[in-house]
Structures are given as C-alpha cells and as structure tokens.
Amino acid sequence: MTNFINKRRFDTVILGWTIPLDPDAYDVWHSSKTKPEELNFISYNNPEADEILVKGAAPSTRRKGKILRRFQEILAEDQPYTFLYVPDALIITHNRFREIEPAPIGLEYNFIKWYVPKDEQNTP
C-alpha cells in the first residue's frame, strides 16, 4: 500500500472496505483528505459533496439522513469508485447457537462468542 496507493502509482485498484458503527464518510471522500497517509487516495473532489460531508459530520439532526442521502446520490452520479460487491446475505443459524446478538452492523459481528451448549452438540 505504501509504495503504490499512498504514492498514487496505480491505474486501478481493488480493495475491501468495512463500515464502522457510525459511517462517517468524511475521511474517505472529503477533498481535504488526499495526503499520502489519508483515505481519499483517489483525490476525489466535489465541492457539494465536501459541504454535505461537513454538515453530515455534525451531531445528529433530523436533517442528517436527508443530507447524507444527497451525498449518496452524488457518489452514484460521479462514480469515483465502482463498487463491485456489497454483501447482502441472510444469515441463518440454528436455534442451538447461543450469544448471538443482532446489531446495526449485522448479525455476525460477535460470531467469536457464539457457541452450542455441550448437551446440544451433534458431534460423535
């Protein structure tokens, strides 16, 4: 990453992204975040998007959802990235599993804590 992405030595790149609990897109998309160690390594620049990202980073307001929807529209129009894959899977588990805690970021976020009680295990 240091020799290629940070130095802008690429024509195309395929990366995987995850979204934190508060999906603040400022660091990835704002035009001020294009220095070598920052996340806007494609040097995306859209003044309207910058303005929206500043407003969207403010504490929650009733308008925040509407503001951020416009940001998504801008990304769809500009298409600075081509998003190849977005997982949209239905996670199904047997009711024997314990410690499954659904959360806004998905069901599998705490899978490391899942277990099946010994007396319900089907192993020989």
C-alpha positions in Angstrom: 0.0 0.0 0.0 2.8 2.4 0.9 4.6 2.1 -2.5 1.5 2.2 -4.7 -1.7 3.6 -3.2 -0.1 6.3 -1.0 2.1 7.4 -3.9 -0.8 7.2 -6.4 1.0 4.6 -8.5 -2.0 2.8 -9.9 -4.5 2.9 -12.7 -7.0 0.7 -10.9 -7.1 -0.9 -7.5 -9.4 -3.5 -5.9 -9.8 -3.1 -2.1 -12.2 -4.3 0.5 -13.9 -1.8 2.8 -15.9 -2.1 6.0 -18.1 0.4 7.6 -17.8 1.4 11.3 -20.8 1.8 13.6 -21.0 5.5 12.7 -20.5 5.5 8.9 -18.8 8.9 8.7 -17.6 9.2 5.1 -15.6 12.4 5.7 -12.1 10.8 5.8 -12.7 8.8 2.6 -14.4 11.3 0.4 -13.6 14.9 1.5 -11.2 16.7 -0.8 -9.1 17.8 2.1 -8.2 14.2 2.9 -5.8 13.5 0.0 -2.4 13.5 1.7 -0.3 10.3 1.4 -1.5 8.6 4.6 -5.1 9.7 4.3 -8.0 7.7 2.8 -9.1 9.8 -0.1 -6.3 8.3 -2.2 -8.2 8.7 -5.5 -8.2 12.5 -4.9 -12.0 12.7 -5.2 -13.1 16.3 -5.3 -16.7 17.6 -5.4 -17.5 20.9 -3.6 -21.1 19.9 -3.0 -20.0 16.6 -1.5 -17.5 18.4 0.7 -20.2 20.7 2.0 -22.5 17.8 2.7 -19.8 15.8 4.5 -19.1 18.8 6.8 -22.8 19.0 7.6 -23.2 15.3 7.9 -20.4 15.1 10.4 -22.2 17.4 12.8 -24.1 15.9 15.7 -27.3 14.1 14.8 -30.1 16.2 13.5 -33.4 15.5 11.9 -32.0 16.6 8.5 -28.9 14.4 8.8 -30.5 11.5 6.9 -31.7 13.7 4.1 -28.3 15.4 3.8 -26.4 12.1 3.6 -28.9 10.7 1.1 -27.9 13.5 -1.2 -24.3 12.6 -0.7 -25.1 9.0 -1.8 -26.8 10.5 -4.9 -23.6 12.5 -5.7 -21.5 9.4 -5.4 -23.8 7.5 -7.8 -23.7 10.4 -10.3 -19.9 10.9 -10.1 -19.0 7.2 -9.7 -15.5 7.8 -8.3 -15.4 4.1 -7.3 -17.1 1.2 -9.0 -18.5 -0.9 -6.1 -18.2 -4.5 -7.3 -19.7 -6.3 -4.3 -21.9 -5.5 -1.4 -22.7 -8.4 0.8 -26.5 -8.7 1.2 -26.9 -12.2 2.7 -29.4 -13.6 5.0 -27.6 -15.1 8.0 -29.4 -18.2 9.2 -28.4 -20.0 12.4 -29.8 -22.9 14.2 -31.5 -22.2 17.5 -28.9 -24.2 19.3 -26.4 -21.4 19.0 -26.2 -19.0 22.0 -24.8 -15.5 22.5 -26.0 -14.3 19.0 -26.6 -10.6 19.4 -28.1 -8.8 16.4 -26.7 -5.3 15.9 -27.0 -2.4 13.4 -23.7 -3.6 11.8 -25.0 -7.1 11.2 -25.6 -10.4 12.9 -22.2 -11.9 12.6 -20.2 -9.1 14.3 -19.8 -11.1 17.5 -19.6 -14.6 16.0 -16.4 -15.3 18.0 -18.7 -15.5 21.1 -21.2 -17.9 19.6 -21.4 -21.4 21.0 -23.6 -24.5 21.2 -24.1 -26.0 24.6 -22.3 -29.3 25.1 -25.5 -31.3 25.6 -26.9 -29.9 22.3 -23.8 -30.6 20.1 -24.3 -33.3 17.4 -20.7 -34.4 17.3 -19.7 -38.1 18.0 
